[in-house]
Every structure is written in structure tokens, then in C-alpha cells.
Amino acid sequence: MSIPDHKTKLNLRVALPLQPAHAPACILIVHGMNEYVGRYANVANFLAEKYIVAGVDLRGHGLTNPILFEADQAIAKGENSFDAGEAFLAQAELTDLEPMRQDLETALKYLIQICDRTGNARKLPLFVLSHSLGSLVAASSLIKPTFDHNLSQRIRGVIFSGPAFSVTRVPGWRGWFQNPFIQFSLYTHEHFLTLHDQPWPEVALNQIVSFITVPIMDGFIEFFSLPVMRGIFSPATPDWVVEYLSDWDEERQRHRADNYIIRQTLLNYVLGIEKEIIKFRREMAYFKTPYFLIYSAHDPITPAWGVHDFADASFLNHSDNELLVLPNENHHEQLFSKPPTSRQLLEKIDRWISNRLATLAKTAP
């Protein structure tokens, strides 16, 4: 369904348990970069055995993307094919995550309306289940002073899966060439016009280097993201990314065949995400919402150092915070792991939510 009166026709999918009036909580699923919430049907169906579950396609993604929506409508009407190759151009309005944060807030408010209608007038607790970039969107939203206070009070927990709290570390021989540039970009953007707790000579050197290099790098990226340059310089998803998404070959094949996944990425969209990661890292100690965080120890897409830094800064903010590491794994989409791991992770998520609800019941007035 589309959320009424929402100018972007924000796509929201809802799954209800057999007895929705008895549901103990509501869950919103937030997908990752260049994917869409329809991929999470198995996750939603599992959770909807007990909870009211919804999922949202964020701005530029899935059926919220106007080109993919048009393609979906055309196929539904019987057309054999539809060229959706330019769907990635919707990323042009995503130079930061603010549009997605607005979408998240809108979707949460709409889900609350559904929950309040079906929950026998009970104000059901709200949880967010997020993956990768969706985790960054959710986490950065909840520490923003402008985020709706009543809404943040309604959210009783967040589940993070492979959160994008770090930048990619390209594996193998490609990384020999790409990783130095990725790390240099992160380092200089982190120091650009920002003072760190370092000796003054080092601070001065970092400021000089970043003041020279950052405007040049940003200028090139903006130039390569112009309409006449996008077709040449917008990178397609490399094969190695798909190999590291899941440890299950069947899921990798499913991903390759999924035409609702966006296969190209505008460079200024990537730069905007990097800047959002940097900004979040400065503020992550203020994250107070209880969380359950799942990650793979050797994930190259969102490396574990970002999780470790986030946990060091925020883990003691709530007694119900929990980390679950897959110590020997390197795949990024933990919820799409090879069975039975995927089922076991969903059961652990259900158990964590149940424990949170028990805690809330004990502290209720």
C-alpha cells in the first residue's frame, strides 16, 4: 500500500498475525542500500506469527522508486519486459540520509495508527528491525534532536543487522588498490574542519591536508555525478559484493536474479553515506534506545570495527543491550544466512523482543 497523502507514494507492506488484537508489539522492517523490503518476506512472515509487522521501501528504493513502481505496474498488466536500468537515478536526491529519515518517521507514525486500531486500544510497544544502511538511518534518526519525541518514546528497541557504522573494506587483490583511497577519504573527511583530541602539530597537519584534499575529492565526485557523466562513472555492483552477502549459494543466485534490486550507484550518494557515517560516529555515544546487534566478525561490506566503536560508546547506556557476533563468518546479510542459521537468528530476535516486553511489564506503573 502507499501511505495516504505522502508526496513520494511511500510503499509500506503490512503483515498481521491470525489474532492481531492479541499482538504484544509492532515491528517495522527497514532494508539496506539498493535493496527493498519485499526481500524480507520470510522474515516478516516469521515475525507476523506473533507481531504486527510492516516494512517500508525507503526513498529511491523498491516500489517507492518511481521507475521500479512503473515497471512493476507494467509487468502486472501483462508486459513482458520493462527497462528499469535508470532506477538508480532516483539517488540524485539522496546526497544525505535526511529524506530516508523522514520516510522512516512517516512509516513509523503510520504503523502506529495501524497498531492502535488493531490492538484493542492498547498502545503497543514499537520495535525497529533494520539492516545495513537501514540501521544507519534508524540509529541516526533516534539521536537527532528534531526526531519526534513521542515517537522515540514509543520505540522500545532496535534490532541492527550488519549495521553500516563503518566504510567498506574491499577484500582480495582489489583492496590493495581501493582500500587506501577509501580509508584516505574517510580519514580526511573525519578531520575536515573538525578538531580531534590529538597533539596540536598533528591537528594542524590533518587540517591542512583535509582542507586541500576534501574540496578537490568532493568536486570530482559531484562532477562525475552530473547528468551527462552518470552513465559513465556510476559504478555497477561488483561481483564480490554478491559473494559476501550470504553464505548460501541459493540466496546469492536469488539476489542476482532479483530485478527490484538497484545495480548502479551514484557517486555523490556514496559520498553522502560516508559523511553520514562520520557524523554518526561523532554522536553515537548519545544512542539511548535498547538494541540487539547482530554482525559477522569478518564482514568486508560493513567491517566489524564500526560495530566495536559503536558498542564501546553506547553498550552501557541500557542493561538490555546485546551483541551477537557470528565469529567465523564473513557474510553481510545475516538474516539471509544458510538454514538453519537464519531461523535461529530470527528466534533469537523474537526472544530478545520478548525479554524487552517482560522488562517493560515489570517497570510499568
C-alpha contacts under 8 A as a table, 3 or more apart, distances in Angstrom:
res1	aa1	res2	aa2	distance
1	M	11	N	5.77
1	M	12	L	5.43
1	M	13	R	6.17
2	S	6	H	7.84
2	S	9	K	5.33
2	S	10	L	5.38
2	S	11	N	4.71
2	S	12	L	6.00
3	I	6	H	5.77
3	I	9	K	6.36
3	I	10	L	5.74
3	I	11	N	6.66
3	I	12	L	6.82
3	I	107	A	7.83
3	I	110	Y	7.43
4	P	9	K	7.67
5	D	9	K	7.89
6	H	9	K	5.49
6	H	10	L	6.45
7	K	10	L	7.74
8	T	59	R	7.62
8	T	64	T	6.88
9	K	64	T	6.16
10	L	56	V	7.45
10	L	57	D	6.78
10	L	58	L	7.21
10	L	59	R	7.35
10	L	63	L	7.79
10	L	64	T	5.13
10	L	103	D	7.38
11	N	56	V	5.84
11	N	57	D	5.44
11	N	58	L	7.81
11	N	62	G	7.97
11	N	63	L	5.90
11	N	64	T	5.27
12	L	54	A	6.75
12	L	55	G	5.66
12	L	56	V	4.53
12	L	57	D	6.54
12	L	107	A	7.30
13	R	54	A	5.36
13	R	55	G	5.20
13	R	56	V	6.46
14	V	52	I	7.57
14	V	53	V	5.75
14	V	54	A	4.22
14	V	55	G	6.58
15	A	44	A	6.91
15	A	45	N	7.14
15	A	48	A	5.92
15	A	52	I	6.23
15	A	53	V	5.15
15	A	54	A	6.14
16	L	19	Q	7.76
16	L	20	P	5.90
16	L	48	A	5.60
16	L	49	E	7.70
16	L	51	Y	6.95
16	L	52	I	4.96
16	L	53	V	6.39
17	P	20	P	5.16
17	P	23	A	7.25
17	P	48	A	5.01
17	P	49	E	5.01
17	P	50	K	5.61
17	P	51	Y	6.19
17	P	52	I	6.37
18	L	49	E	7.20
19	Q	22	H	5.67
19	Q	23	A	7.01
20	P	23	A	5.16
20	P	51	Y	7.49
20	P	52	I	6.68
20	P	118	T	6.06
20	P	119	G	6.75
21	A	118	T	5.26
21	A	119	G	4.53
21	A	120	N	5.80
22	H	119	G	6.74
23	A	26	C	7.58
23	A	50	K	5.91
23	A	51	Y	5.08
23	A	52	I	6.38
23	A	119	G	6.88
24	P	50	K	7.54
24	P	51	Y	6.41
24	P	124	L	6.49
24	P	125	P	7.45
24	P	357	L	7.97
25	A	51	Y	5.62
25	A	52	I	6.57
25	A	124	L	5.08
25	A	125	P	4.97
25	A	126	L	5.91
25	A	127	F	7.45
26	C	51	Y	5.65
26	C	52	I	4.65
26	C	53	V	5.76
26	C	54	A	7.92
26	C	111	L	7.85
26	C	115	C	6.69
26	C	124	L	6.61
26	C	125	P	6.36
26	C	126	L	4.92
26	C	127	F	6.17
27	I	51	Y	6.96
27	I	52	I	6.27
27	I	53	V	4.79
27	I	54	A	6.26
27	I	126	L	5.87
27	I	127	F	4.70
27	I	128	V	5.53
27	I	129	L	6.78
28	L	53	V	5.95
28	L	54	A	4.85
28	L	55	G	5.40
28	L	56	V	7.54
28	L	108	L	7.14
28	L	111	L	7.66
28	L	126	L	7.79
28	L	127	F	6.39
28	L	128	V	4.86
28	L	129	L	6.02
29	I	37	V	7.17
29	I	44	A	7.94
29	I	53	V	7.54
29	I	54	A	6.15
29	I	55	G	4.47
29	I	56	V	6.68
29	I	128	V	6.05
29	I	129	L	4.76
29	I	130	S	5.74
30	V	37	V	6.82
30	V	55	G	6.19
30	V	56	V	6.13
30	V	57	D	7.56
30	V	58	L	7.82
30	V	128	V	7.34
30	V	129	L	6.22
30	V	130	S	4.59
30	V	131	H	6.45
30	V	134	G	5.24
30	V	135	S	7.46
31	H	35	E	6.57
31	H	36	Y	5.81
31	H	37	V	5.45
31	H	56	V	7.65
31	H	57	D	7.31
31	H	58	L	7.81
31	H	130	S	6.08
31	H	131	H	5.44
31	H	132	S	7.44
31	H	133	L	7.37
31	H	134	G	5.24
32	G	35	E	5.85
32	G	36	Y	7.30
32	G	130	S	7.60
32	G	131	H	5.23
32	G	132	S	5.00
32	G	133	L	4.66
32	G	134	G	4.84
32	G	135	S	7.66
33	M	132	S	7.11
33	M	133	L	5.39
33	M	134	G	7.21
34	N	61	H	6.26
34	N	261	I	5.88
34	N	262	I	4.98
34	N	263	R	7.33
35	E	39	R	7.70
35	E	61	H	6.46
35	E	62	G	6.78
35	E	260	Y	7.20
35	E	261	I	4.82
35	E	262	I	6.48
36	Y	39	R	6.17
36	Y	56	V	7.91
36	Y	57	D	5.55
36	Y	58	L	7.72
36	Y	61	H	5.84
36	Y	62	G	4.71
36	Y	63	L	7.94
36	Y	260	Y	7.25
36	Y	261	I	6.87
37	V	40	Y	5.51
37	V	41	A	7.68
37	V	55	G	5.71
37	V	56	V	6.00
37	V	57	D	5.65
37	V	62	G	7.23
38	G	41	A	5.73
38	G	55	G	7.88
38	G	62	G	7.82
39	R	42	N	7.88
40	Y	43	V	5.13
40	Y	44	A	6.08
41	A	44	A	5.04
41	A	45	N	5.97
42	N	45	N	5.10
42	N	46	F	6.19
43	V	46	F	5.32
43	V	47	L	6.35
43	V	335	L	7.70
43	V	346	L	7.36
44	A	47	L	5.23
44	A	48	A	5.81
44	A	53	V	6.29
44	A	54	A	7.56
45	N	48	A	5.03
45	N	49	E	6.64
46	F	49	E	5.75
46	F	346	L	7.65
47	L	50	K	5.96
47	L	51	Y	5.82
47	L	52	I	7.89
47	L	53	V	6.92
47	L	346	L	7.90
47	L	350	D	7.41
48	A	51	Y	4.81
48	A	52	I	5.78
48	A	53	V	5.75
52	I	115	C	7.13
54	A	111	L	7.05
56	V	104	L	7.78
56	V	107	A	6.75
57	D	61	H	5.63
57	D	62	G	5.48
57	D	63	L	6.50
57	D	64	T	5.71
58	L	61	H	5.49
58	L	62	G	7.55
58	L	64	T	6.54
58	L	100	M	5.80
58	L	103	D	6.22
58	L	104	L	7.44
59	R	64	T	5.93
59	R	65	N	6.59
59	R	99	P	6.73
59	R	100	M	5.79
59	R	103	D	6.94
60	G	64	T	6.04
60	G	65	N	4.38
60	G	66	P	7.64
60	G	87	A	7.81
60	G	88	F	7.50
60	G	90	A	5.03
60	G	91	Q	5.92
61	H	64	T	5.62
61	H	65	N	4.95
61	H	262	I	7.67
62	G	65	N	5.58
62	G	68	L	6.33
62	G	69	F	7.32
62	G	260	Y	6.09
62	G	261	I	7.34
63	L	66	P	6.91
63	L	68	L	5.75
63	L	69	F	4.59
63	L	72	D	7.71
64	T	68	L	7.70
64	T	69	F	6.65
65	N	68	L	5.41
65	N	69	F	6.01
65	N	87	A	6.96
65	N	90	A	6.79
66	P	69	F	4.99
66	P	70	E	6.07
66	P	87	A	7.75
67	I	70	E	5.09
67	I	71	A	6.13
67	I	84	A	6.10
67	I	86	E	7.50
67	I	87	A	5.44
68	L	71	A	4.90
68	L	72	D	6.03
68	L	84	A	6.22
68	L	87	A	6.41
68	L	260	Y	6.86
69	F	72	D	5.05
69	F	73	Q	6.22
70	E	73	Q	5.12
70	E	74	A	6.13
71	A	74	A	5.07
71	A	75	I	6.18
71	A	82	F	5.56
71	A	83	D	7.43
71	A	84	A	6.61
72	D	75	I	5.28
72	D	76	A	6.11
73	Q	76	A	5.04
73	Q	77	K	6.29
74	A	77	K	5.15
74	A	78	G	6.62
74	A	79	E	5.66
74	A	82	F	7.15
75	I	78	G	5.17
75	I	79	E	4.82
75	I	80	N	6.42
75	I	81	S	6.70
75	I	82	F	7.32
76	A	79	E	7.31
79	E	82	F	7.40
83	D	86	E	7.87
84	A	87	A	5.49
85	G	88	F	7.34
86	E	89	L	5.64
87	A	90	A	6.09
87	A	262	I	6.81
88	F	91	Q	5.74
88	F	262	I	6.10
88	F	263	R	7.43
88	F	264	Q	5.85
88	F	265	T	6.14
88	F	266	L	7.19
89	L	92	A	5.71
89	L	266	L	7.31
90	A	93	E	6.45
90	A	94	L	7.77
91	Q	94	L	5.01
91	Q	95	T	7.55
91	Q	265	T	7.50
91	Q	266	L	6.53
91	Q	269	Y	6.27
92	A	95	T	6.71
92	A	266	L	7.17
92	A	268	N	7.78
92	A	269	Y	7.03
94	L	97	L	6.28
94	L	98	E	7.81
94	L	99	P	6.85
94	L	269	Y	5.83
94	L	272	G	7.48
95	T	268	N	6.04
95	T	269	Y	5.02
95	T	271	L	7.54
95	T	272	G	4.86
95	T	273	I	7.69
96	D	99	P	7.53
96	D	269	Y	7.13
96	D	272	G	4.74
96	D	273	I	6.34
96	D	275	K	7.86
96	D	276	E	6.78
97	L	100	M	5.28
97	L	101	R	6.18
97	L	137	V	6.65
97	L	272	G	7.52
97	L	273	I	7.17
97	L	276	E	7.13
98	E	101	R	4.96
98	E	102	Q	6.21
99	P	102	Q	5.11
99	P	103	D	6.30
100	M	103	D	4.85
100	M	104	L	6.11
100	M	137	V	6.78
101	R	104	L	5.00
101	R	105	E	6.24
101	R	137	V	5.91
101	R	138	A	7.24
101	R	141	S	5.95
102	Q	105	E	5.16
102	Q	106	T	6.17
103	D	106	T	5.07
103	D	107	A	6.04
104	L	107	A	5.13
104	L	108	L	6.10
104	L	137	V	7.91
104	L	138	A	7.43
105	E	108	L	5.16
105	E	109	K	6.24
105	E	147	F	7.85
105	E	148	D	7.90
106	T	109	K	5.24
106	T	110	Y	6.23
107	A	110	Y	5.10
107	A	111	L	6.04
108	L	111	L	5.03
108	L	112	I	6.16
108	L	151	L	7.78
109	K	112	I	5.10
109	K	113	Q	6.55
109	K	151	L	7.37
110	Y	113	Q	5.16
110	Y	114	I	6.61
111	L	114	I	5.07
111	L	115	C	6.13
112	I	115	C	4.93
112	I	116	D	5.96
112	I	126	L	7.89
113	Q	116	D	5.22
113	Q	117	R	6.23
114	I	117	R	5.23
114	I	118	T	6.30
115	C	118	T	5.27
115	C	119	G	5.67
115	C	123	K	7.53
115	C	124	L	6.66
116	D	119	G	5.33
116	D	120	N	7.18
116	D	121	A	5.53
116	D	122	R	6.23
116	D	123	K	5.95
116	D	124	L	7.10
117	R	120	N	6.86
117	R	121	A	6.46
118	T	121	A	7.34
119	G	122	R	5.24
119	G	123	K	7.28
119	G	124	L	6.91
125	P	154	R	6.00
125	P	155	I	6.40
125	P	156	R	6.00
125	P	357	L	7.99
126	L	154	R	5.86
126	L	155	I	4.60
126	L	156	R	5.72
126	L	157	G	7.27
127	F	155	I	5.57
127	F	156	R	5.79
127	F	157	G	5.04
127	F	158	V	5.67
127	F	159	I	7.69
128	V	138	A	7.82
128	V	155	I	7.50
128	V	157	G	6.61
128	V	158	V	4.75
128	V	159	I	6.12
129	L	158	V	5.95
129	L	159	I	4.65
129	L	160	F	6.34
129	L	161	S	7.85
130	S	134	G	5.23
130	S	135	S	4.82
130	S	138	A	7.23
130	S	158	V	7.47
130	S	159	I	6.06
130	S	160	F	5.22
130	S	161	S	6.16
130	S	163	P	7.88
131	H	134	G	5.07
131	H	135	S	5.15
131	H	160	F	5.93
131	H	161	S	4.63
131	H	162	G	5.99
131	H	163	P	5.90
131	H	333	E	7.75
132	S	135	S	5.21
132	S	136	L	6.77
132	S	160	F	7.65
132	S	161	S	6.26
132	S	162	G	5.07
132	S	163	P	4.01
132	S	164	A	4.66
132	S	302	T	7.46
133	L	136	L	5.04
133	L	137	V	6.27
133	L	163	P	6.47
133	L	164	A	5.19
134	G	137	V	4.95
134	G	138	A	6.12
134	G	163	P	7.58
134	G	164	A	7.96
135	S	138	A	5.06
135	S	139	A	5.91
135	S	160	F	5.74
135	S	161	S	7.24
135	S	162	G	7.98
135	S	163	P	5.11
135	S	164	A	6.56
136	L	139	A	5.16
136	L	140	S	5.81
136	L	163	P	6.39
136	L	164	A	5.69
136	L	165	F	6.61
136	L	277	I	7.51
137	V	140	S	5.43
137	V	141	S	6.04
138	A	141	S	5.16
138	A	142	L	6.36
139	A	142	L	5.34
139	A	143	I	6.74
139	A	287	F	7.31
140	S	143	I	5.51
140	S	144	K	6.42
140	S	280	F	6.16
141	S	144	K	5.32
141	S	147	F	6.32
142	L	147	F	6.51
142	L	152	S	6.64
142	L	287	F	7.12
142	L	289	T	7.70
143	I	147	F	7.59
143	I	283	E	7.63
143	I	284	M	7.74
143	I	286	Y	6.45
143	I	287	F	5.82
144	K	147	F	5.45
147	F	151	L	7.81
147	F	152	S	7.25
148	D	151	L	5.25
148	D	152	S	6.27
149	H	152	S	5.12
149	H	153	Q	6.27
150	N	153	Q	5.16
150	N	154	R	6.40
151	L	154	R	5.08
151	L	155	I	6.57
152	S	155	I	5.26
153	Q	156	R	7.19
155	I	158	V	7.79
155	I	289	T	7.78
156	R	289	T	6.89
156	R	290	P	6.84
156	R	356	R	7.68
157	G	289	T	5.95
157	G	290	P	4.87
157	G	291	Y	5.43
157	G	292	F	7.79
157	G	353	I	7.70
157	G	356	R	7.65
158	V	289	T	7.07
158	V	290	P	6.42
158	V	291	Y	4.71
158	V	292	F	6.43
159	I	291	Y	5.61
159	I	292	F	4.77
159	I	293	L	5.82
159	I	294	I	7.76
159	I	349	I	7.53
160	F	163	P	5.83
160	F	291	Y	7.20
160	F	292	F	6.22
160	F	293	L	4.63
160	F	294	I	6.07
161	S	293	L	6.10
161	S	294	I	4.89
161	S	295	Y	6.02
161	S	333	E	7.25
161	S	334	Q	6.66
161	S	335	L	7.51
162	G	293	L	7.83
162	G	294	I	6.22
162	G	295	Y	4.78
162	G	296	S	7.11
162	G	302	T	6.52
162	G	332	H	5.92
162	G	333	E	6.62
162	G	334	Q	7.08
163	P	295	Y	7.60
163	P	302	T	6.77
163	P	307	V	7.36
164	A	167	V	7.19
164	A	277	I	7.46
164	A	302	T	5.46
164	A	306	G	7.59
165	F	277	I	5.90
165	F	280	F	7.86
165	F	281	R	7.43
165	F	302	T	6.95
165	F	306	G	4.72
165	F	307	V	6.36
165	F	310	F	7.51
166	S	277	I	6.64
166	S	302	T	5.54
166	S	303	P	6.12
166	S	304	A	7.70
166	S	305	W	6.95
166	S	306	G	4.53
166	S	307	V	7.70
167	V	182	I	7.67
167	V	186	L	7.84
167	V	274	E	6.94
167	V	277	I	7.84
167	V	301	I	7.30
167	V	302	T	5.98
167	V	303	P	7.06
168	T	182	I	7.77
168	T	300	P	5.91
168	T	301	I	4.63
168	T	302	T	5.42
168	T	303	P	6.50
169	R	175	G	6.95
169	R	179	N	6.03
169	R	182	I	7.87
169	R	300	P	5.05
169	R	301	I	6.31
169	R	302	T	7.55
169	R	303	P	6.74
170	V	174	R	6.52
170	V	175	G	4.54
170	V	178	Q	6.91
170	V	179	N	6.20
170	V	300	P	6.19
170	V	301	I	7.35
171	P	174	R	6.60
171	P	175	G	5.27
171	P	300	P	6.50
172	G	175	G	5.61
172	G	176	W	7.37
173	W	176	W	5.38
173	W	177	F	7.52
174	R	177	F	5.69
174	R	178	Q	6.23
175	G	178	Q	4.90
175	G	179	N	4.97
175	G	180	P	7.93
176	W	179	N	6.20
176	W	180	P	7.32
177	F	180	P	6.61
177	F	181	F	7.56
178	Q	181	F	5.50
178	Q	182	I	6.30
179	N	182	I	4.93
179	N	183	Q	5.97
180	P	183	Q	5.21
180	P	184	F	5.92
181	F	184	F	5.04
181	F	185	S	6.04
182	I	185	S	5.24
182	I	186	L	6.26
183	Q	186	L	5.05
183	Q	187	Y	5.98
184	F	187	Y	5.08
184	F	188	T	6.06
185	S	188	T	5.41
185	S	189	H	6.03
185	S	214	V	7.69
186	L	189	H	5.30
186	L	190	E	6.02
186	L	274	E	7.08
186	L	278	I	7.70
187	Y	190	E	5.15
187	Y	191	H	6.44
188	T	191	H	5.19
188	T	192	F	5.92
188	T	206	N	7.28
188	T	209	V	7.26
188	T	210	S	4.76
188	T	213	T	7.49
188	T	214	V	6.60
189	H	192	F	5.05
189	H	210	S	6.77
189	H	214	V	6.47
189	H	275	K	7.23
189	H	278	I	7.68
190	E	194	T	7.12
190	E	278	I	6.03
191	H	194	T	5.07
191	H	195	L	6.67
191	H	196	H	7.37
191	H	206	N	6.35
191	H	207	Q	6.45
191	H	210	S	6.48
192	F	206	N	7.83
192	F	207	Q	6.14
192	F	210	S	5.18
192	F	211	F	6.16
192	F	214	V	7.22
193	L	207	Q	6.62
193	L	211	F	7.47
194	T	207	Q	7.93
195	L	203	V	6.76
196	H	203	V	6.95
198	Q	202	E	6.39
198	Q	203	V	6.06
199	P	202	E	5.47
199	P	203	V	6.27
200	W	203	V	4.87
200	W	204	A	6.03
201	P	204	A	5.15
201	P	205	L	6.21
202	E	205	L	5.08
202	E	206	N	6.09
203	V	206	N	5.18
203	V	207	Q	6.16
204	A	207	Q	5.15
204	A	208	I	6.21
205	L	208	I	5.18
205	L	209	V	6.17
206	N	209	V	5.23
206	N	210	S	5.94
207	Q	210	S	5.21
207	Q	211	F	5.73
208	I	211	F	5.17
208	I	212	I	6.31
209	V	212	I	5.37
209	V	213	T	6.09
210	S	213	T	5.13
210	S	214	V	5.38
211	F	214	V	5.98
211	F	215	P	6.99
212	I	215	P	6.55
212	I	216	I	6.98
213	T	216	I	5.24
213	T	217	M	6.09
214	V	217	M	5.15
214	V	218	D	5.95
215	P	218	D	5.11
215	P	219	G	5.85
216	I	219	G	5.08
216	I	220	F	6.32
217	M	220	F	5.27
217	M	221	I	6.30
218	D	221	I	5.11
218	D	222	E	6.09
218	D	271	L	7.94
219	G	222	E	5.19
219	G	223	F	6.12
220	F	223	F	5.03
220	F	224	F	6.13
221	I	224	F	5.10
221	I	225	S	6.12
221	I	267	L	5.96
221	I	268	N	5.88
221	I	271	L	7.80
222	E	225	S	4.99
222	E	226	L	6.51
222	E	267	L	7.56
222	E	268	N	5.94
223	F	226	L	5.43
223	F	229	M	7.38
224	F	229	M	5.25
224	F	230	R	6.23
224	F	233	F	5.96
224	F	234	S	7.79
224	F	267	L	7.17
225	S	229	M	6.05
225	S	230	R	5.18
225	S	233	F	7.39
225	S	234	S	7.34
225	S	266	L	6.12
225	S	267	L	5.94
225	S	268	N	6.10
226	L	229	M	5.31
226	L	230	R	5.96
227	P	230	R	5.46
227	P	231	G	7.89
228	V	231	G	7.26
229	M	232	I	5.59
229	M	233	F	6.21
230	R	233	F	5.37
230	R	234	S	5.26
230	R	266	L	6.95
231	G	234	S	5.96
233	F	267	L	7.74
234	S	264	Q	6.17
234	S	265	T	5.53
234	S	266	L	5.06
234	S	267	L	6.16
235	P	264	Q	5.58
235	P	265	T	5.83
235	P	266	L	7.30
235	P	267	L	7.76
236	A	263	R	5.49
236	A	264	Q	4.28
236	A	265	T	6.60
237	T	241	V	6.90
237	T	263	R	5.40
237	T	264	Q	6.03
237	T	265	T	7.74
238	P	241	V	5.73
238	P	242	V	7.44
239	D	242	V	5.55
239	D	243	E	6.64
240	W	243	E	5.03
240	W	244	Y	6.42
241	V	244	Y	5.29
241	V	245	L	6.32
241	V	301	I	7.37
242	V	245	L	5.20
242	V	246	S	7.59
242	V	252	R	6.27
242	V	255	H	7.47
242	V	256	R	7.59
243	E	246	S	6.78
243	E	247	D	7.88
243	E	252	R	6.74
244	Y	247	D	7.18
244	Y	299	D	7.50
244	Y	300	P	7.67
244	Y	301	I	7.67
244	Y	330	N	6.63
244	Y	331	H	4.70
244	Y	332	H	6.16
245	L	252	R	7.26
245	L	331	H	5.02
245	L	332	H	4.72
245	L	333	E	5.26
246	S	249	D	7.42
246	S	251	E	6.59
246	S	252	R	6.42
246	S	331	H	5.00
246	S	332	H	6.40
246	S	333	E	5.74
246	S	334	Q	7.12
246	S	336	F	6.11
246	S	337	S	5.57
246	S	338	K	7.42
247	D	331	H	5.95
247	D	337	S	5.80
247	D	338	K	6.01
248	W	251	E	5.44
248	W	252	R	6.50
248	W	336	F	7.91
248	W	337	S	6.16
248	W	338	K	4.74
249	D	252	R	4.95
249	D	253	Q	6.23
250	E	253	Q	5.22
250	E	254	R	6.24
251	E	254	R	4.91
251	E	255	H	6.13
251	E	336	F	7.06
251	E	338	K	7.96
252	R	255	H	5.08
252	R	256	R	6.32
253	Q	256	R	5.14
253	Q	257	A	6.32
254	R	257	A	5.26
254	R	258	D	6.19
255	H	258	D	5.22
255	H	261	I	7.86
258	D	261	I	5.97
259	N	262	I	7.62
262	I	265	T	7.81
265	T	269	Y	7.07
265	T	270	V	7.27
266	L	269	Y	5.29
266	L	270	V	6.66
267	L	270	V	5.10
267	L	271	L	6.26
268	N	271	L	4.85
268	N	272	G	5.99
269	Y	272	G	5.03
269	Y	273	I	6.35
270	V	273	I	5.17
270	V	274	E	6.38
271	L	274	E	5.08
271	L	275	K	6.33
272	G	275	K	5.17
272	G	276	E	6.21
273	I	276	E	4.95
273	I	277	I	6.22
274	E	277	I	5.13
274	E	278	I	6.35
275	K	278	I	5.04
275	K	279	K	6.18
276	E	279	K	5.07
276	E	280	F	6.05
277	I	280	F	5.11
277	I	281	R	6.11
278	I	281	R	5.20
278	I	282	R	6.61
279	K	282	R	5.34
279	K	283	E	6.73
280	F	283	E	5.14
280	F	284	M	5.64
281	R	284	M	5.29
281	R	310	F	7.45
282	R	285	A	7.79
283	E	286	Y	5.89
283	E	287	F	7.74
284	M	287	F	5.43
284	M	310	F	6.35
284	M	313	A	6.57
284	M	314	S	6.82
285	A	310	F	7.41
285	A	313	A	4.65
285	A	314	S	5.01
286	Y	314	S	7.12
287	F	314	S	6.24
287	F	317	N	7.57
288	K	314	S	7.31
288	K	317	N	5.70
288	K	318	H	6.83
289	T	318	H	7.43
290	P	317	N	7.92
290	P	318	H	5.81
290	P	319	S	7.83
290	P	320	D	5.96
290	P	321	N	5.30
291	Y	320	D	7.16
291	Y	321	N	4.93
291	Y	322	E	6.43
292	F	321	N	5.82
292	F	322	E	4.79
292	F	323	L	5.92
292	F	324	L	7.58
292	F	349	I	7.68
292	F	352	W	7.30
293	L	322	E	6.28
293	L	323	L	4.86
293	L	324	L	6.06
294	I	323	L	6.13
294	I	324	L	4.76
294	I	325	V	5.86
294	I	326	L	7.75
294	I	334	Q	7.43
295	Y	299	D	7.78
295	Y	304	A	7.28
295	Y	307	V	7.86
295	Y	324	L	6.56
295	Y	325	V	5.13
295	Y	326	L	6.26
295	Y	332	H	7.55
295	Y	334	Q	6.97
296	S	299	D	5.36
296	S	304	A	7.12
296	S	325	V	5.62
296	S	326	L	4.69
296	S	327	P	6.31
296	S	328	N	7.46
296	S	329	E	5.36
296	S	330	N	5.62
296	S	331	H	6.45
296	S	332	H	6.74
296	S	334	Q	7.38
297	A	303	P	7.63
297	A	304	A	5.76
297	A	325	V	6.30
297	A	326	L	6.00
297	A	327	P	5.08
297	A	328	N	6.56
297	A	329	E	6.15
297	A	330	N	6.43
298	H	303	P	6.74
298	H	304	A	6.85
298	H	327	P	7.65
298	H	328	N	7.17
298	H	329	E	5.90
298	H	330	N	4.24
298	H	331	H	7.50
299	D	302	T	5.98
299	D	303	P	5.17
299	D	304	A	6.70
299	D	329	E	7.19
299	D	330	N	4.18
299	D	331	H	5.45
299	D	332	H	5.61
300	P	303	P	5.01
300	P	330	N	6.94
300	P	331	H	7.94
300	P	332	H	7.69
301	I	332	H	6.45
302	T	306	G	7.44
302	T	332	H	7.21
303	P	306	G	6.31
303	P	307	V	7.73
304	A	307	V	5.14
304	A	308	H	6.24
305	W	308	H	4.99
305	W	309	D	6.15
306	G	309	D	5.23
306	G	310	F	6.18
307	V	310	F	5.05
307	V	311	A	6.04
308	H	311	A	5.12
308	H	312	D	6.05
309	D	312	D	5.11
309	D	313	A	6.27
310	F	313	A	5.20
310	F	314	S	6.04
310	F	315	F	7.66
311	A	314	S	5.18
311	A	315	F	4.77
312	D	315	F	6.17
313	A	316	L	7.89
314	S	317	N	5.35
315	F	318	H	6.68
315	F	321	N	6.09
315	F	322	E	7.81
316	L	319	S	6.63
316	L	321	N	7.61
317	N	321	N	7.93
318	H	321	N	5.70
320	D	356	R	7.17
326	L	329	E	5.59
331	H	334	Q	6.77
331	H	337	S	7.98
333	E	336	F	5.39
333	E	337	S	6.78
334	Q	337	S	5.21
334	Q	342	S	6.99
334	Q	345	L	7.98
335	L	342	S	5.24
335	L	345	L	6.86
335	L	346	L	7.43
336	F	342	S	5.96
337	S	341	T	5.94
337	S	342	S	4.95
338	K	341	T	5.92
338	K	342	S	6.21
339	P	342	S	5.38
339	P	343	R	6.48
340	P	343	R	5.36
340	P	344	Q	6.25
341	T	344	Q	5.01
341	T	345	L	6.16
342	S	345	L	5.22
342	S	346	L	6.40
343	R	346	L	5.16
343	R	347	E	6.26
344	Q	347	E	5.04
344	Q	348	K	6.25
345	L	348	K	4.99
345	L	349	I	6.23
346	L	349	I	4.98
346	L	350	D	6.19
347	E	350	D	5.02
347	E	351	R	6.11
348	K	351	R	4.93
348	K	352	W	6.11
349	I	352	W	5.10
349	I	353	I	6.24
350	D	353	I	5.19
350	D	354	S	6.14
351	R	354	S	5.00
351	R	355	N	6.17
352	W	355	N	5.05
352	W	356	R	6.23
353	I	356	R	5.00
353	I	357	L	6.20
354	S	357	L	5.04
354	S	358	A	6.20
355	N	358	A	5.01
355	N	359	T	6.23
356	R	359	T	5.04
356	R	360	L	6.20
357	L	360	L	5.00
357	L	361	A	6.10
358	A	361	A	5.04
358	A	362	K	6.34
359	T	362	K	5.21
359	T	363	T	6.42
360	L	363	T	5.20
360	L	364	A	5.96
361	A	364	A	5.24
